[in-house]
Amino acid sequence: MRRQVPLVLCFLFGITMTIQYYVPSRFSEDLKSEVLNWGLIIGPFALVLAIATLVRLHYTRIQRRSENWPYSIVVFVGLIVMAVVGTVQGFTSQGISGGPFEWIFNNIQVPMDATMFALLAFFIASAAYRAFRARTLEATLLLVAALLVMFGNAPIGDLIWQKISPVRPNLPSEVRQWILDNPNLSSRRAIIMGISLGAISQSLRIILGIERSYLGGGE
Amino acid sequence: MIQRFRDVGLPIGLALCWIILFSASTAWGQPAPPTHVEAVDTPNDTGNSITVRWQISPDDKAGAGVDGKMNVVGYHILRSDDPAGPFQLLQEVAGGITEFRDDDGMAGSPAYYYRVRAVDGAGETADSETVGPVKATSEWFHTGKVYILIAVLLYSAILVYCIYHARRGREFFVRRIAGLEAVDEAIGRATEMGRPILYTLGLGGISNIATIASLNILGEVAKRTAEYETPLRVPCYDPIVMNVVREVVRSSYSDAGRPDAYSEDNVFFITDSQFAYAAAVDGIMIREKPAAIFYQGHFYAESLILAETGNSVGAIQIAGTDSDAQLPFFITACDYTLIGEELFAASAYLSREPLIMGSLKGQDYGKALVLAALLVGTVLEIFGVHWVSTFFQAAS
């Protein structure tokens, strides 16, 4: 029974929402927004459970003095400060827009997010170094294509080319665009087609109750 | 001399002034109205709009080449529920525009009549003929999606056919997928080294198809970690996903006969902030040095931040995502990457359940069908036959 009810619900909602995609009527649109609202209602309940796991995890880390445990105190400070400031400010006429709540967000979280994002530049450099080592034919092709694209992307690429040859002054940009529009785009489309077929296949398996691993596997 | 001017020049001057004024009044009179006005119920909508179309006035400035005065600068759309009027102004649109969608208060509305009024630079107007009545109604089938329906039905029929044959005991050959063959190797390595396995489902919510695929893979991975008694750590980005993950992992441990080995503390929520999540997972990697890391699900820019950190701690990394923009990063930084549909084939491949394997075969037949359509379509296009490309354009 614990397994059958979710399977029946999955089948009914799966079929209903598939049909809904092809029916543009008002009733159909209302049904869709209603079902999406149910999903939104589940969210806050799940969030309470999620925060409880976070609190328990970091409490345990502090209690056991695990490696780098002082960072868990930072988690609690952040959690409590934002919750208190947001709640208190939420009761004012101003709401949570502006004031200390937004100030903390803009001046602490946003810069830290930006810092993490900035690390990506260095990670791209280290990943590119590994990928572009010309040890095999494929890696060599990748290296050549990457160099051509980089040369075409940088404004200095066309400038250098113009000094070398007056014929077709924008050749590096044209080559770059050709690589992006032809080999690159066609292979991306092939991947997207595969993903679409896989997604339909998986949806059908779930709707028909053949794929049950998401319920925990087994019978 | 003065007398002669009065006798001849004055009448000529007055005549010239009259000619100029007459010409000006002809040029600045009413513009020509728009033509071929029609109002139709907008197809394939929820019954909330009527579309009004017209051909521009011969005097429209946008009508280059039309033999008119070129002084119409815009149109007024007028609406009434009575053909005799009065007509109310609905909207003003610029010259050159030939279509307007009226979605103003259509729910339960009566049938409407429309006029389109041409307006010139001097404010002179000319109304078209009245068209209507038209009532906004909703349809029960979206005719624009008929090709998608045909394609989905065809593909579904192939899948059901393969599943049916799998149910009857037919065995299908499925090509080897290196990334999935390596799952046991990765778990075995972690067991030998006495280190945990880290599994991340990316940033997708529970409604994301890649997240569901990832949950299916996680179920199989959790069974094996339960058998080997290897710790499995699953940091989550989405609260709902976290709760589902707990159920999946708990059930897998029960199915493996090791419910006692399951610990709720190993499946935990971190944050729903993208880079804070990346920082936290990187921290776990640095501190705990997992022997194997699985990245399965939907990822964004954090993919390389995670995969490079995992690479730096020497873990075996197996990635799989439907985010085509992140695939190059995973291919570069991970040992194995499930590309595209391999992510959706993974649970079938790992579980080896005949029915699921049948659908996997159907997936391959579907790909073959698309490939054949591409080849046939390319050849037909070369010879000027366009129906295959028309089908795919309409279905996209």
Interface residues (C-beta under 8 A of the other chain):
Chain A: Y21 Y22 V23 P24 S25 R26 S28 E29 G39 I42 G43 A46 L47 L49 A50 I51 T53 L54 R56 L57 T60 E67 N68 Y71 Q109 M112 D113 M116 F117 L119 L120 F123 I124 S126 A127 A128 R130 A131 R188 I191 I192 M193 G194 I195 L197 G198 A199 I200 S201 Q202 S203 L204 R205 I206 L208 I210 E211 S213 Y214 L215 G216 G217 G218
Chain B: N44 D45 T46 G47 N48 A107 S138 E139 W140 F141 H142 K145 L149 V152 Y155 S156 L159 V160 I163 S207 I209 I212 A213 L215 N216 I217 G219 E220 A222 K223 C236 P239 I240 M242 N243 V244 E247 V248 R250 S251 S252 S254 D255 E264 D265 V267 F268 F269 I270 S273 Q274 F275 A276 A278 A279 G283 R287 A301 E302 L304 I305 A307 E308 D322 D324 L327 F329 I331 T332 A333 I339 G340 E341 E342 L343 F344 A345 S347 A348 S351 E353 L355 I356 S359 L360 G362 Q363 G366 K367 V370
